[in-house]
């Protein structure tokens, strides 16, 4: 599998995206379960399928671009709002990046690591045993560190932030049981991590909203940065506030949101490590 990914990484990004778009439609038309969840999530957001039709292909592009992002040459990146990072670093502040399942979230972390330095990102280890070595190897890039969705991973994030470094997480990812609370997301109860608020409360930390827009014709990505309003101290209120900010980002470009993600599922029980 690693060899296959390395071979695919040699292909132009435009070609990978073209194949990925077709793959997205095959998955949408071939899987009734995936299609029902996709359409239900769109309805919860008050949108029509015609408004997000492009998201079907974008989901496939997300999969197809992985070999290039993990093993290929660096992709072209543009920045929107990088002054927020420059100012925070000049002040010696740690950074917390909150990124939804929107566009290319791999590009945001890689872009920061390439341009600014160390960043630790929260990730869920692959459930398939044969896939774990591939994913672990792919994400070990210069200045890019991964922390698992466990108590040990949380401690790793806190340690990096206290050292004045950057951390990143996907707050619309369903956390393990015990690491979240139920909060509305597009008007529906969704189990939401409370870690965002905990990180935001760390001394000298600045929270930024970030997402990587996938540009057309394989031209790379544009990383958008936005300031995040102060989060309430109460975990439940903070989770709701974070979800509201994620909704706002999704509405900026709903055509690139991962509508097929099982956002409203029950949390999994995972052993704390």
C-alpha distance (Angstrom), angle and dihedral (degrees) to the residues before:
residue distance angle dihedral
X1 . . .
X2 3.81 . .
X3 3.80 90.1 .
X4 3.80 90.9 51.1
X5 3.80 91.5 50.5
X6 3.80 91.1 49.0
X7 3.80 90.9 51.9
X8 3.81 92.2 48.2
X9 3.80 88.9 49.3
X10 3.81 88.5 66.9
X11 3.81 92.1 63.6
X12 3.81 121.8 96.1
X13 3.78 113.6 -95.2
X14 3.81 90.6 -122.9
X15 3.81 90.8 58.3
X16 3.80 92.4 47.8
X17 3.79 90.5 50.1
X18 3.80 92.0 49.6
X19 3.79 91.5 52.8
X20 3.78 91.0 42.7
X21 3.79 92.3 54.0
X22 3.80 89.7 56.2
X23 3.80 89.7 46.3
X24 3.79 90.3 53.7
X25 3.79 92.2 55.6
X26 3.79 92.2 46.3
X27 3.81 89.7 54.8
X28 3.81 92.4 45.4
X29 3.80 94.9 49.6
X30 3.79 95.9 36.9
X31 3.80 100.5 48.7
X32 3.82 116.9 59.7
X33 3.82 91.4 -173.5
X34 3.79 93.4 53.4
X35 3.80 91.8 43.8
X36 3.83 93.4 50.7
X37 3.81 91.9 49.3
X38 3.81 91.5 46.9
X39 3.80 93.1 51.4
X40 3.82 93.6 42.4
X41 3.81 91.7 53.4
X42 3.79 90.1 49.3
X43 3.81 90.5 52.5
X44 3.81 91.6 48.8
X45 3.80 87.6 57.5
X46 3.80 91.1 52.9
X47 3.79 93.1 -114.8
X48 3.78 133.8 128.8
X49 3.79 123.6 -125.5
X50 3.81 90.1 -117.3
X51 3.81 88.5 62.8
X52 3.81 94.1 55.0
X53 3.81 102.6 28.9
X54 3.80 90.3 119.3
X55 3.83 89.4 60.8
X56 3.81 89.2 74.2
X57 3.78 91.1 65.8
X58 3.80 93.1 36.9
X59 3.81 90.3 60.2
X60 3.80 88.7 57.1
X61 3.78 91.0 47.4
X62 3.79 88.7 55.0
X63 3.79 89.2 60.5
X64 3.80 96.6 40.1
X65 3.81 95.2 50.8
X66 3.81 93.2 54.4
X67 3.84 96.1 88.1
X68 3.80 91.3 53.3
X69 3.80 93.5 46.1
X70 3.79 93.6 45.3
X71 3.80 102.4 40.0
X72 3.80 109.1 6.8
X73 3.78 137.4 85.1
X74 3.82 116.4 -67.8
X75 3.79 113.2 -79.8
X76 3.79 125.4 -129.8
X77 3.81 113.3 -90.1
X78 3.78 132.9 -168.5
X79 3.80 124.7 -167.1
X80 3.78 132.1 -139.2
X81 3.81 114.5 -174.1
X82 3.80 99.6 4.4
X83 3.82 89.4 145.7
X84 3.81 86.3 78.8
X85 3.80 89.5 62.7
X86 3.79 94.3 43.2
X87 3.80 91.9 52.2
X88 3.81 93.8 47.4
X89 3.80 92.8 48.8
X90 3.80 90.9 48.3
X91 3.80 87.2 56.1
X92 3.79 91.9 48.6
X93 3.80 93.6 -117.1
X94 3.78 127.2 153.2
X95 3.80 116.0 -121.6
X96 3.80 130.9 -134.8
X97 3.81 114.1 -164.4
X98 3.81 116.5 -160.9
X99 3.80 111.6 -163.2
X100 3.82 127.4 175.8
X101 3.80 125.9 -149.4
X102 3.79 87.0 -83.6
X103 3.79 126.4 129.8
X104 3.79 114.5 -33.8
X105 3.78 108.5 -19.5
X106 3.82 91.2 176.8
X107 3.82 89.0 64.3
X108 3.80 94.1 57.6
X109 3.80 94.7 58.5
X110 3.80 93.8 39.8
X111 3.78 91.0 48.2
X112 3.79 92.8 53.2
X113 3.81 92.3 46.2
X114 3.80 91.9 51.0
X115 3.79 96.1 46.4
X116 3.79 106.0 31.2
X117 3.79 113.8 15.8
X118 3.81 140.4 -109.2
X119 3.79 120.5 19.7
X120 3.80 128.1 170.2
X121 3.79 116.8 -151.4
X122 3.78 129.5 -164.4
X123 3.80 114.1 -126.2
X124 3.77 139.5 169.1
X125 3.83 111.5 -121.2
X126 3.80 114.4 -120.5
X127 3.80 111.7 -91.3
X128 3.80 92.8 -145.2
X129 3.79 108.8 82.5
X130 3.82 93.1 -147.0
X131 3.83 90.7 53.9
X132 3.80 98.0 51.0
X133 3.84 98.1 78.4
X134 3.82 90.2 50.1
X135 3.81 94.2 50.0
X136 3.79 93.9 42.0
X137 3.80 91.9 50.5
X138 3.80 93.6 44.6
X139 3.79 95.6 52.9
X140 3.80 96.4 48.4
X141 3.79 98.2 96.2
X142 3.82 129.8 147.8
X143 3.83 110.3 -70.0
X144 3.82 90.9 -0.6
X145 3.80 116.4 111.5
X146 3.81 127.9 178.4
X147 3.80 127.6 -142.9
X148 3.83 120.3 -167.3
X149 3.81 122.7 -127.2
X150 3.81 92.8 -100.9
X151 3.79 135.2 99.0
X152 3.79 87.9 -94.0
X153 3.79 89.3 54.6
X154 3.80 91.2 50.4
X155 3.80 90.0 53.0
X156 3.80 89.0 50.4
X157 3.81 90.8 54.4
X158 3.79 92.5 47.9
X159 3.78 91.5 49.8
X160 3.82 92.2 51.4
X161 3.80 92.3 47.4
X162 3.80 92.7 48.6
X163 3.82 87.5 53.6
X164 3.81 89.1 59.0
X165 3.80 94.4 -105.6
X166 3.80 130.6 128.8
X167 3.81 127.5 -96.6
X168 3.77 130.2 -171.7
X169 3.79 136.6 -163.3
X170 3.79 142.5 166.3
X171 3.82 103.2 -120.2
X172 3.82 92.3 -171.1
X173 3.81 89.1 63.0
X174 3.81 112.7 106.5
X175 3.83 106.4 -113.0
X176 3.81 125.3 -146.4
X177 3.78 116.6 -84.7
X178 3.78 111.7 -77.0
X179 3.81 95.2 27.7
X180 3.80 97.3 80.9
X181 3.78 149.2 32.6
X182 3.80 135.4 -134.5
X183 3.81 113.0 -93.9
X184 3.82 134.1 159.0
X185 3.79 118.8 -90.3
X186 3.79 114.4 -179.5
X187 3.81 86.8 -16.5
X188 3.81 95.9 -54.2
X189 3.84 127.6 103.3
X190 3.80 108.8 -103.5
X191 3.79 127.8 178.2
X192 3.80 101.8 -114.9
X193 3.79 130.8 -170.7
X194 3.80 117.6 -112.4
X195 3.79 91.8 -157.3
X196 3.80 92.8 94.6
X197 3.80 91.7 65.5
X198 3.78 92.4 43.6
X199 3.80 91.1 54.3
X200 3.80 92.2 44.2
X201 3.81 89.9 56.2
X202 3.79 93.0 57.7
X203 3.83 113.2 112.5
X204 3.80 114.7 -90.8
X205 3.82 94.2 3.1
X206 3.81 123.0 143.0
X207 3.81 121.5 -158.7
X208 3.80 119.1 -146.0
X209 3.79 130.5 -178.4
X210 3.80 112.6 -132.5
X211 3.78 140.1 175.8
X212 3.79 135.9 166.1
X213 3.80 114.6 -127.6
X214 3.80 113.0 -147.3
X215 3.82 106.9 -131.9
X216 3.80 122.1 -142.9
X217 3.79 125.4 -100.0
X218 3.80 93.8 21.5
X219 3.81 92.9 -68.6
X220 3.80 91.9 144.2
X221 3.80 129.2 -113.7
X222 3.79 140.7 -52.7
X223 3.80 115.3 -143.1
X224 3.80 111.6 -145.3
X225 3.81 119.6 -158.8
X226 3.80 127.2 -168.0
X227 3.83 132.1 175.7
X228 3.79 114.0 -109.2
X229 3.82 117.7 -135.2
X230 3.82 115.0 -119.8
X231 3.79 111.9 -78.2
X232 3.81 122.7 -129.8
X233 3.79 117.3 -107.4
X234 3.81 92.1 -127.3
X235 3.85 107.6 91.6
X236 3.81 95.7 -139.7
X237 3.80 93.2 47.6
X238 3.79 91.0 45.4
X239 3.82 91.5 51.3
X240 3.80 90.2 51.8
X241 3.82 90.6 48.3
X242 3.80 91.9 50.4
X243 3.81 91.1 48.9
X244 3.79 89.4 52.0
X245 3.80 90.1 53.6
X246 3.80 91.1 48.4
X247 3.81 89.6 51.1
X248 3.81 89.7 53.1
X249 3.81 91.4 53.0
X250 3.80 92.1 47.6
X251 3.79 90.7 52.0
X252 3.80 88.9 55.8
X253 3.81 89.6 66.7
X254 3.83 112.3 1.6
X255 3.80 89.4 166.9
X256 3.81 88.8 73.7
X257 3.80 100.0 44.2
X258 3.80 119.2 111.6
X259 3.81 95.8 -118.4
X260 3.79 92.0 170.5
X261 3.81 92.1 65.4
X262 3.82 112.6 115.4
X263 3.79 93.7 -121.6
X264 3.81 96.3 158.9
X265 3.80 99.2 49.6
X266 3.79 125.5 122.2
X267 3.83 114.4 -93.5
X268 3.77 118.2 -102.3
X269 3.76 122.9 -119.0
X270 3.77 108.8 -119.1
X271 3.76 129.3 174.4
X272 3.79 114.1 -106.9
X273 3.79 112.6 -120.7
